[in-house]
């Protein structure tokens, strides 16, 4: 009977050791998965930054810098406003005279298609 209980004890101990090894393997697997996920995230971030940098370089070479474009547009707008204002001041008096003369200088005439009633 003693040998039987020793055999059962050995089996229980072996089962416990196997269970401990299994839990340890699960922990190592979890750590390795976590580490792989962190490495993949770092690699993805590095790749994303690299691609964004390439995109910005291509965008700058194709379109020029955005600051330059807005400055040029602002300058062109200011120039157009200045031209329109100076044209307005230059032509305002002559246009007002022409408009007033058209309104006030009326010369009544008989329409060419008018036929007196006979």
C-alpha positions, 0 to 999 in steps of 0.5 A, a space after each residue: 500500500 505504501 508503494 501505491 501511495 508513493 506512486 500516486 504522490 509521484 503522479 500528483 507531483 508530476 502532474 503539478 510540475 506539468 501544470 506549472 510548466 504549462 502556465 510558465 509557457 503560457 506566460 512566456 507566450 503572452 510576453 512574446 506576443 506583447 513584445 511582438 505587438 510593440 515591435 510591430 507598432 514601432 515598425 509601423 510608426 517608423 514606416 508611417 513617418 518615413 512615408 509622410 516625409 516622402 509625401 511632404 517632399 514630393 508635395 513641396 517639389 510639385 506644388 511649392 511651399 504653401 506659404 509662398 502661394 498664399 503670399 503670392 495670392 495676397 499680393 496679387 489680390 492687393 494689386 488688383 484692388 489697388 488697380 481697380 481703386 485707381 481706375 475708379 478714381 480716374 474715370 469717376 468724374 468723366 463717367 458722372 458727366 457722361 451719365 448726367 448729360 445723357 439724363 439731362 440733355 434730351 433732344 426730342 425727335 419724331 420717331 422715323 416710323 411715325 406716320 401722321 394720320 391722314 
